[in-house]
Amino acid sequence: MNNTRGLWMAVIVTAGLIVAFAGGGLAWLGGTPAPLAVLAGFAGFVSLAVAVMTFLTRVQD
């Protein structure tokens, strides 16, 4: 019951979604065309997805 890897993964994915929406929204509000704003948001999500993969590969039970 002491394994909290799933909880941390959920927290990181939730933070990734927040960063993606914030990054895309701010880029769009700043005058970036919508397709490029979507790419900016996607880049934020991917960066946190890489953090999840790194976290899951480095944590050993």
C-alpha positions in Angstrom: 0.0 0.0 0.0 3.0 2.3 0.1 3.3 2.5 -3.7 2.3 6.1 -4.7 3.6 5.9 -8.3 0.1 6.0 -9.7 -0.8 9.0 -7.6 2.3 10.9 -8.8 1.6 10.0 -12.4 -1.9 11.3 -12.1 -0.6 14.6 -10.6 2.0 15.0 -13.3 -0.5 14.3 -16.1 -3.0 16.8 -14.6 -0.3 19.4 -14.4 0.6 18.6 -18.0 -2.9 19.3 -19.1 -3.0 22.6 -17.2 0.3 23.6 -18.7 -0.9 22.6 -22.2 -4.1 24.6 -22.0 -2.4 27.6 -20.4 0.5 27.6 -22.9 -1.8 27.3 -25.9 -4.3 29.8 -24.6 -1.7 32.4 -23.8 0.0 31.9 -27.2 -3.4 32.3 -28.9 -4.3 35.4 -26.8 -0.8 36.8 -27.7 -1.7 36.8 -31.4 -0.2 33.5 -32.5 -2.3 31.7 -35.1 -4.5 29.0 -33.7 -2.5 26.0 -35.2 0.7 27.3 -33.8 -0.9 27.9 -30.4 -2.1 24.3 -30.4 1.5 23.2 -31.1 2.7 25.4 -28.2 0.3 23.8 -25.9 1.2 20.3 -27.2 4.9 21.1 -26.5 4.1 21.9 -22.9 2.2 18.6 -22.5 4.9 16.6 -24.2 7.6 18.1 -21.9 5.6 16.9 -18.9 4.9 13.5 -20.5 8.7 13.1 -20.8 9.0 13.9 -17.1 6.4 11.2 -16.4 8.4 8.7 -18.5 11.6 9.6 -16.7 9.9 9.4 -13.3 8.5 5.9 -14.1 11.8 4.5 -15.4 13.9 5.8 -12.5 11.6 4.7 -9.7 12.3 1.1 -8.9 10.2 -1.0 -6.5 
